[in-house]
Structures are given as C-alpha cells and as structure tokens.
C-alpha cells in the first residue's frame, strides 16, 4: 500500500495544489491582458461544473475517458515506452464496440461485457503490434504509434462506411439496447446527464493498474524493464516479451475506454475527418498524475473540470475560447513542470525537513 | 519583519482585486458593446443561443454565416445572442443543454451533425424551443430549416452553360450525401436547360477537407477540356481554386463557381465566375424574429429556395457577369419561382 499512501504525503500533495494555483494566476494575467475579469471567469468555471446536477454529471462523463487514456499512457511509461498511439487504440476500441453493439444479438448480461472485452482485445492488439515492431525490429514506438493513429483513423472510417453507415448518412447505426451501459436511475438523478458504468470500470482499472504493477511478478519485471532494460535483461528477464506485454495492456486500457464512450455516451460512431484527441489528452493527464494510478485519476478530474468548465467561462464571462485554452494550458504547464514549483517552494519544504530532522 | 511582509501582501491583494474588478466592467456586457445606440432603446429581454458543430464560428461556411446572422439580429433588435462552440461530438448535447436548461428562448443547432443531439434534447425538454439548419428533426418543439440547394445550383448551371466556350463543364462534390446530390442535380438541370449540347462531368472526391484531392481532380478535368468547374465540397474546393489560379496564370481560360458564401472574396474575381450562395444568416434571422414575435412554429420544416431569396448568385457576380447572361438567369429564376420549372433533387 506504500505507493497509495505516498501520493497523499504532504510533499506530493502540496506541489500540485500550488502548481494549480500558479497556473490559475498566470491564466488570470492572460485574461487581464485580454480585457476580461478573471475572477468572474473562474467563478463561472466552477459554477458551470458544480452549479447544477446536470453539468456535474456531464463533468463526470467528461472525466471518465480521460482516466482510461491517462492510465494507458502511464502504464506504457512505467515500462519505459512512450505510447503516443493511445488515440488510435481508443478508436479501435470504439469501432469494435459499435460493430459488436450493432451486429451481435445477445441478452444484456452478455452483450455489454463481451463487447467491452472485444474492444479491449482490439485496442490491445493494435498497441501490441507497435510493441512487437520494437521488440523484433527495434523500430521506435513513438514513430510507429503516431503512424498507427492515422492508420486506425482511416481503417475505422473504412469499416464504418462499408459495414455500419446507412447510405446518405455520416454515422453508424445505433447500437442495440442490450449493449448499452447507461445507468438510468442515476442519469435521472442527475437531470438526464449521460452517466454510465464506464466510470466505475475506470476506477476499477486504476486499482488493477496498481495491483499489476506493484503486486505481481509481471509488474515487477515491467517496471524493471522501464527503469533499466539492460539491467533487466542481465537479471534474466525477457525484455522483448515485456515490451509487447506492456504495450498490449496499455492498448487494452485505451480499448476499454473507447468501448465505454460508445456504449455509455454516444451509442453510435460518426465518420470523423480528424483524430478525436482522447489519447493526446491522456498524455497530459498521465504527466500531471506522475504516472501513478491515483495521480491519473486526479489528473483526469482536473483536466475534465477545466475542459468542461471552459464552456461556462465563455458564457458566464464572455472569455473567448482561444483565451480559455491559454488558461487551461498554463495550469497544465505548471502541474506538469513540478520542478519550477518545487524551486519556489524550496524554502518552505526545506524548513519542514529541518523540523523533521529535529 | 513578518508584519511588514503581511501588510505588503494585503495591500497587493487589495489593489489587485480592485484592478481586476475594474477591468471586468467593460466586457461584462458584451451584448451592448456591438449593438450601439439604437439597440439600447429597444432592448429586448429575449435570449437566443447557438451551438456550432466542430467547425466553429470562423469556419468560412455555415457556422460563421449563422453567427453573423445572429449578431446582425442583435444589433437590429437588441435580442441577446450567444454561441457555444463544440470541440467534439460529445459536446453537442451539453452545449445545447447549457442554453435549454437555462431557459433561453430559442436554441439553434447548426448543421446536419446536430440533428440527433437536438432530437434528444428536444424530447427531454418539451418546453424548450429549438431550431436546426441543414437537418430535419421531427419533434413538436423544433423548427427545421432546409435549403433548396438545387434551385440555386440550377441558376449557376445556367451561368456555366452560357459562359463555357468548350461546352464541357465540371462538377466536383464532397461526400455523396443527399444535400450534395441536390447541388449536382440542380446544376446539371441548369446546364441542360440553357444549352442542351453542353456536357457535365461530375466527380465526388469523398471528402470535404482534402484540398489536394480537389486540386488533382480539377487538374484532370481541366486537362480534358473542361473550362468551368462548380464545386460543392467545402475545404476540398480550395484545391479546385488553387488549380484554376495556377492555370489562369499560364494563360488558360478556366473558371470556378464557388459555394455557400461569396468565394470571390477569398480567391479573387479573376477565377471565381460566381458563387452559389446559401443565406443561412437570413434564415436564422427570420426564424429568430418569428420566435421573438411569438410566431414560433415547432415541428415544421421550412424549405427555403429562390422564392425566399435564400439561395442564388453572389452579389459580386451580379456586377461582373455580362448583362445578357444575367437576363437569362432572371428568366429561369422567374420560371422556377412561378413553378413552371421544377428542379430535380436527385441527379
């Protein structure tokens, strides 16, 4: 349980909080420069997120996929892999979910689980392919995963147009009700916000993430590979196998995320000309969270609140969308660059240490 | 020592907060700043919201046009207007709900992609009033605005037939969906009506965002002897314009007919013969005004065509095109309006 607790020790709690405040202050100056009232804007942001049940529910909806993509990026990171392809793996999960959701005819207790497992495999295999290329050919995963993002995008569009999109439409058919994972009574409580079981699955995935990496032999090997592949190999671990395994698990997390978006939120998939951006946000979330499961959850919550609340800043305080992005970026910048914050906090942190020594 | 620091901090905070609130005064009322004096006199308490699709309000196309319409409405009548931009599919519903749950008087969804989200929100909020452009939603509290693109395309077809020297004319489409097929059908019918000997070559590129495809398609068409191309393909059409500009520089006599807005503004009058303009702004203004006067008609689909002056040639081309061509265009226009000619919707 050490890792879990460690996150809550004062140091690693204080730094992100101060970083968020720094980010908000810099964002405030950006808004001042643009001639807008930052206090009004921040009040509008929090009012949008916490103001009523509907928007609070939708914020949770916004946070859920970020947890999945953040965990996916973080898992690969732990094994020393930079998985930029979460985007593509997420898309593969989505298309598998919509395909199985439309084509299969099963009772509800089988349909949704089988669909999610299918998406998990699709995302996992898509990522494992990049891992395999690295293992046997030494192709750097950054290059392959970026390229596989685009391959996935066009493959998904191809699958959709040839099998699922009715003529003259831009989106697939709606999935069968038995595959949906919405929570009706909870949605009603939240004024018909789109809440679904995916959120719980995401939290469960974060827990499994922790168990696998820190409580199993495989996890130890994966982390050892990440810290120093040469040492791991010297110690008798199969580095290549671990690389593929790590990428598979990373992609599988992304795939489940894609399935939950389809089964819980959209119920269909639209033909898209551009990458949707889940995976790229996931990189930021993983960085904010320091690649720990708890950190990723908090990172996703922060990111979700900022992106969803941004709409409130636009309506409540008239801040243009472009400026809101500057504010979000400055918050993330400070959270990701703890070094700067630590530098400013040095006197305080040092003082505390002195006391501890005494 | 500590006290001193404390007082400095408190002074700083105070002055900062004063400065902040001071700066906030100006933008606090965005509605008043642009509307000027007349709006202040007849200020309305009505509120109209608009949700864009992923294109956003600067897309050079219907989102921008719709927002310009609402801004014009604000300066004329003082009605409060506001937009919410969607950055992804998932945001359509919450963006619509932002206005609907806040009891705004009318909420617009712009574009075909918002049809399903609007239907969902309309069913969950039967008291709210919604409207959509370019899509049809069957719900008792939604007004759908559709355009008869085929009628406007018919007229630019007449222009193309009259202006073509090679009697070979091209059509470049985006994705083959009903709305783009209406462009093609009307255009072909217009060309045939004005010059039965002219031939129309039509190609669908399969994308609205691929200028490179547009350029290569235009290149092969011009090489086959086509001298005028009408495009209904969004950003793909930019490539058609680029190809035409390049050929024009080498002395070739080629033209492009633009779409949605007056594209001569972006690409120049030397390659833009005319544009098939869709007046999304005026439609938005009309429906919004009706709502403000209590004449909102839910469950209705408004089909806007030539009769309503909602589609047609761009203003600038009315000055640059030869008078006899414009005369012919006016003749056909009168016939379409009177019902003498019915323009087909399918090619």
Interface residues (C-beta under 8 A of the other chain):
Chain A: X28 X32 X35 X36 X37 X38 X39 X40 X52 X54 X55 X58 X61 X62 X168 X169 X170 X171 X191 X192 X194 X261 X265 X266 X268 X270 X272 X273 X276 X277 X308 X311 X314 X315 X317 X318 X321
Chain B: X17 X19 X20 X21 X23 X24 X25 X26 X27 X28 X30 X56 X82 X84 X85 X87 X88 X89 X90 X91 X93 X94 X95 X97 X98 X101 X112 X113 X116 X124 X175 X176 X177 X178 X207 X208 X209
